[in-house]
Amino acid sequence: MGNIEYGGYTGKILYVDLSSKKVCHEALDMDMARQFIGGGGVNYRLLVDILKSGTDPLSPENPITIGSGPLVGTLAPGAAKTYATFKGAIPATPDNRFFVSTGVSGGRGFGFLLKRAGYDHIVITGRASAPVVLVISDAEVSIRPAGMLWGKDIYETTDELKHTYGKCGVVAIGKAGENLCRYSMALTDKKSTLGRSGLGAVMGSKNLKAIVAMGGNRAINIFDKPRFVKAVREVREEYEAKIKPLGSVTVFGLKELHTRYMNPGILSRAEWDERFVEPAVQIRKRNSCAHCYLDCGDDMEIKEGEHAGAHSQTGFMLWVPIVGQRFELPDVGAAVKLIEKMNRSGIDLVTAFGIMDWVTRRYKENVITQRDTGGMVLKRDLAGYMDLLESILERKGIGNILAEGWFETSKWVGRDARSDYVEGSGIAKGSDCIYPARASVLDAVRFSMGISSPRGGHAGTSGSGTGLPDLTLEHVKMEAETLCISEERMKRIFQPVPYYGDYNLGRFTSHTEDLTAVNNCLGTCFLWSSMYLIGFQNLAEIYSAATGFEISPNELKLRGEAVFNLNKLLNVREGFGRAEDAPPPVWLKPLQTPDGEQALTNCYGTKKITAEDIEHLLDDYYDERGWDIRTGTPTIEKLRELGLDTIASILR
């Protein structure tokens, strides 16, 4: 820790200019750390000074900031997250505006080993003249040639780098990132996705194939170990009492959750369960992040049959049934085969299968023809999908258009996918919503993901249990108790409204976003908060004990709110406001399924949600946040309250 008197932090930021090959480090400003905590929060603050408005995401001037929060590498539950913050490569609007995004990665070794190497954050700028790997250890930082890795997939690249450098963490891109597919991403240690907003393309534009963190002998200091151990043990004991008896598969992958809330509606629930969910359960091998025991990740390997050897090491089990059904594949083997290719190539599975599904459906309906495709036949079978995916990865033929994302693809098809792709999960700010809302409910997760979040259709901005099966008002109140909501605000939230139900989802969501923002700064997983195991009370105690930065739950909540507002400010500067906080149009179009109509409803499934209802909820959301209801942007009064008024003047 050197002369840093606090725990949790290493106290250094690494700066790398790939153009000049200059490498240096600076001390982490501890006042900045106190205000923005770490991880995604400090990443955003760093971008205030180094990211210029209007920067082309694929230019050398687009910086990548990578952060590992102060609890990463400690025994805090779920504290293994890595955050990459950058201007996303996916067009968020038809006129090519791009949002500033944080990609959240489930952690294996990278974040922990980055801190063991002595760095809380990395700032990467410029563009290398040829492919390179950035190698970071406690002894030195070097930029090394990577021509021999260029063209290799992520699994191969990671294996080679781990063989070369021994115990290390690896962030790597595949063919999609190398060829600047707009919705390419990176993987950390082959297991966890990082940067759905196009991090792979941004790294590829910099000729940065991978980042290796080798760690070292540097220990991560805990300021008050007895207090820290006690706080962590209390959370563990609550988990042991409430969650462990259910079994991890009952919490996350669960057949019941899948069949009731994740079914895209092409098959009946019974057929979807028999054909995809049950076989997927049989082959899943659970894996978890460091110092986490929720086992929410899955390895999926096909042991026999036509697709024996197919092995997807990334993501949740639910993607196998969803991809299998949406693509009308015959079995889980075909689904795993396709998913493996997507993961190895580093393409965002959600957007890739959405675009491929839409265009093959419209081809089948003769909306587009073989003349439009340049002679390519778009077949709705595994071989056809593999061919189409390869064309996107290589940017050949129509793949060059599809690799640009939804708006260029829509122009080519001649229809706006946002309203035409009724079978999809919805497109928000240019990105596919990771969870379908009509197949489930409009809860705090989906409200944030599809409407209020500056990031578009991503899941990591609002951790909440309000979408779980058999929800009651008491469950919502239980979650609210973890969110440090004042008595006055609780009364407002739990005042029934005719446009939703017995609580106000718009107001409630702002508080779940603030808690998730804190998790995204500390390096802890929001899934723990979704199950009411960790709230501001626990996190404030754990953070205070770990770092020595004494903080109350209410103060920690304000820091999370400030970080969320800072993310919003960065995107307001790029031209985003209320007009962009519109729900995906297909959410308002009922989906006809073998089990009947699936419409957007409140969290109890008792009221159909209309466009007018969402406008009312959005008004309430902005009001709860203290934002201008007309423009959907933070007011100067709110920014002053959060200590962001000076930063706001910089961003003007």
Secondary structure, 3 states (H helix, E strand, C coil): CCCCCCCCCCCEEEEEECCCCEEEEEECCHHHHHHHCCHHHHHHHHHHHHCCCCCCCCCCCCCEEEEECCCCCCCCCCCCCEEEEEECCCCCCCCCCCCEEEEEECCCCHHHHHHHCCCCEEEEECCCCCCEEEEECCCCEEEEECCCCCCCCHHHHHHHHHHHHCCCEEEECCHHHHCCCCCECEEECCCEEECCCCHHHHHHHCCEEEEEECCCCCCCCCCCHHHHHHHHHHHHHHHHHHCHHHCHHHHCCCHHHHHHHCCCCCCCHHHHHHHHHHHHHHHEEEECCCCCCCCCEEEEECCCCCCCCCEECCCCCCHHHHHHHHCCCCCHHHHHHHHHHHHHHCECHHHHHHHHHHHHHHHHCCCCCCCCCCCCCCCCCHHHHHHHHHHHHHCCCCHHHHCCCHHHHHHHHCCCHHHHCCCCCCEECCEECCCCCCCCCCCHHHHHHHHHCCCCCCCCCCCCCCCCCCCCHHHHHHHHHCCCCCHHHHHHHCCCECCCECCCHHHHHHHHHHHHHHHHHHCCCHHHHHCCCCCHHHHHHHHHHHHCCCCCHHHHHHHHHHHHHHHHHHHHCCCCCHHHCCCCHHHHCCEEECCEEECCECCCCCCECCHHHHHHHHHHHHHHHCEECCCCEECHHHHHHCCCHHHHHHHC
